[in-house]
């Protein structure tokens, strides 16, 4: 073990391993310390009866990770598969990203509250859905220069309203109560459980828009997350770092 290092990293989870590998590629002398017998941290797992089980995260937003995978030279060794999520309404499976069909299916299930449920979607959910799609998942790389410019302007124009909503005292259930009686079946079906309420504001409408947005990060590495950690570790080891 060497005595002099430019950087000492505590923890051989994916963040520590990736930081160490990237720094080592820049010519830094790096030491990574890990208290456990295995690397991986939250990406660790175990095998039982021939099956591998992850014990940490089970999905990733590969749009954020891909540039780092490419920088480390491991992207071609990773194969991601999409994990689909669905609502289940009256025997019908509805993808998380189809919020309109979800709300309108619930409205059909509860005809005496149909107008209120549809109004909640049309007046509250859809505009937040559009904001989040624009802000978080605009594909700037595929846009022409003019469209990219106007999209950036549009995002900046949204920011004051988003800040106001994120600091509002109302939460998702408070907004829902404006449209649906809190003693009704519709409220019981659509409300957020008290422990999950977003008290920072209701811009995300976490029960609905959050699930819709999850379609963008529902990806899993086919070989498992521990394999991802091992690939990053190999980059680090190949640079002859400890």
N, C-alpha and C positions, 0 to 999 in steps of 0.2 A: 504493500500500500504506500502510495506516494505521500509526501508531507505537505506539498504546496499545491493549492488549487485556486483557480480564479473564482469558482462558484461552488458552494455546497448546497445541495437540495435535500430537504428532509421529506421523505415519502416517495415511494416508487409506484404511486398510482399513475394513471394515464397522464395527468398534468405534469407530475414530476419527471416522468420518463420522456415525455414530449419536449419539455423545456430543456432537459439534459441533452437530448439528441440534437435539437436545434442549435443550442449553444456550442456543442462539440463540433458541429458542422462549420461554425464560425471560428473554430480554432481555439476555443476556450478549454481549459483544464477543469473538468467537472467531476465532482463526487456526489453520488446519490446514496443517501442512507435510508434504510427501511428496517423497521422493527419486527416485521412479520416474516415468516419463512417463504412467503409467496409474494410476487409482485402483483400489481393490478389494482389494489385498493378496492373501490366500489365496482370495479370491473372484474373482480375475482369471481371464481365459481368452483364447482365441484362435480365429480362424476359419481353416478350411482346406477348400478345395473345396466351399464353400457350407455347411459344417457348423460349429457352434460347439462348442468343447471347454472344459469347466472344468478348471482345473489345481489346484484346491484341494479343499475339501469338496464332497461330492456329495449330502448329505442334511441335513435339519434337523429339530429338535424344534419344531414350530410352536406348541405350547402355551406354550413359554417366550417365543417371539418375538412372538406375536400382540398382546399388550398394547402392546408398543413400536411395532409397525406402526400400530396404531390411534391411539396418542398422536401419531405423526408424520403421521397422515392419509393413509397410503399403502396401508392394508389392502385397499381395494377395487380397487387396481391390481395386486394380486398374486394369482396363481392357482397353488395348490400341487397337485401330483399325487402319489399314493402310490406308492412303489417297493416292490414285494413281494420278499421273500427266501425261499428255500426250501432245505431239506435234500434231498439226492437219495440215496435208499436203495433199492437193488435195483430200479431202474427206476421208483420211485414218488417223486413230488414232495410234500414235506411242508412246510407253512408253518412258519417259525421260531417262531411263537407257539403251535404245537401240540407242546409238548415231550413230552407223554405218548405221542402217536402216533409221534414220532421214536424214543424209547427202546424202545417195544414193537415197532416195526418192526425195529430193530437186533437185538432179542432173538429175533424170529422168524427173522432171517437166520442167527443163531448159536445153534441150539437147545440145544447142549450147555452153553451159558453163559447160557441164557435167564433162569433164576431169579436169578442174580447181577446181571444187567443191570437187571431189573425192580426188584430190591431197592434198587439204587443210586438209581434214579429215585424210588421210593416213600419211601425213608428220608432221602435227602439233597437231591435236586434240587427236589422239589415244595414243601418247606417254605420253601426260599430263594426259589423262584418266587413263592409267596404273599406273603412278606415284601416283596419288591421291588415287587410290584404294589400292595400296600397303601400302602407308604411313598411311592413315587414317582408313582403315577398314580391316587390317589383323587380323584374328581371332586367336590370340596367344594361347588362352585357348585350342582350339581344335587341335593345332599343336603338333607333336612330338618334342622332344628336339632338334634334328638335324635340322629339318625344321625351327623351331623357331630361332635357331642360325643364319642360312643362311638368313632368312628374315630380321633380325635385321642388319646384315652386309650389306645387299642390301639397306636398308633404309639409313644407314649412308653413303653409297657410293653415294646416290642420293643427299644428302644435299648440297654439294658445287654447283652443277648445279642449284638446286632450289633457292639457295641464289642469284646466278647470274641472274636468270630469274626474281626473285621478285624485284630486284633492277634495272632492265633494264628500259630504257626510252620508249621502245616500249609498246604499248597497244594492246588489241585484234584486233582492227580495222587496226592497222599498219601491223600486221601479216597477216590478211585477204587480204590486198591490194597486198601482194606479189603473191597471187594466182588468185585473182579476180579483175577485173577492178571496181574501185569505182563508176563508172557511170552506172554499169550494174544492171540488176534485181537481180542477185545472191548476189551482195553486199548489196543491199537494204533489201533482205530477211534475210541475215545472220549477218549483222553488229550489233554491240552493240550501243544502243542510247548514245549520247555524255555524258549525265549526269550519265550514269552507267558504263562508261569506267573505267577499273582498271588501274590507272596510276602507281601503285606500281610495275607493271610488268604484264605479260600475262600468267604466269604459270597456273593459275586457268582456263583460258578461260571461264570466269564467265557465259557467255550465255549458254554454252553447258555442260562442265564438271560439273559446279556448279549445274545445273539442274539434271544431272545424279546422283551426289552425294546426292541430296535431297531425293532420294529414301531411304536413310538410316535414315533420320530423319523425314519422313512424317508419324508420328504417333500421334494419338489424343486420350486422355482419354475419353472413352465412356460416362462417367458420367459428363464430363466437367472439365475445369481447376479449377473452384472454389471449386469443390468437393475435388480436390487434396489439395488445400490450407486448407480446413477444416479438412482433415485427418491429415495434418502436425500440424495444430493448436491443434488438440485433443491430439497428442503425447505430445506437449508442456504443455497443460493444465493438463494432467494426471500426470505430474511430479510436479504439484502444484506450477507452476511458473506463473508470471503475464505477 
